[in-house]
Amino acid sequence: MDVISRIKDQIENNPVVLYMKGTPDFPQCGFSGRSVQVLRACKADFTFVNIFEDPELREALKEYSNWPTYPQLYIKGQLVGGCDIILDLYNTGELVKLLQDAEAISA
C-alpha cells in the first residue's frame, strides 16, 4: 500500500485521527501535547499516528492535507486543523459537537 493509500485508510477507518509528534503519553512537542490534553478533556476516543515513526508519511501528509505543520486533527475524514484551531473549537464548544457527531465521546 502506498503512503497516500495508508493515509486515506487511517482517516476513513477511524472517526478521529490525530497526526502528532510523539504519542499521547509522551508527546514530543508542546502543540501535540496540548492537542492531546484538549481531546482528553472532551473524553474523545481517538487514534493517533506518531509522525516521527514514519518519515515518508510525515512528508506525504503535508501535501495530502495542504497543511504544513503538526499536529493535524481529522474528524470524520475531514481536516479540522492544528493546535490553535483545536483550542479555539474547544473554547467555543464546537469541538465537543464535532466529536459527538463522530460518535467519538467516551462515557
Buried (B, 14 or more C-beta within 10 A) or exposed (E): EEBEEBBBEBBEEBBBBBBBBBBBEEBBBEBBBBBBBBBEEBEBBBBBBBBBEBEEBBEBBBEBBEBEEBBBBBBBEEBBBBBEBBBEBBEEEEBBEBBEEBEBBEE
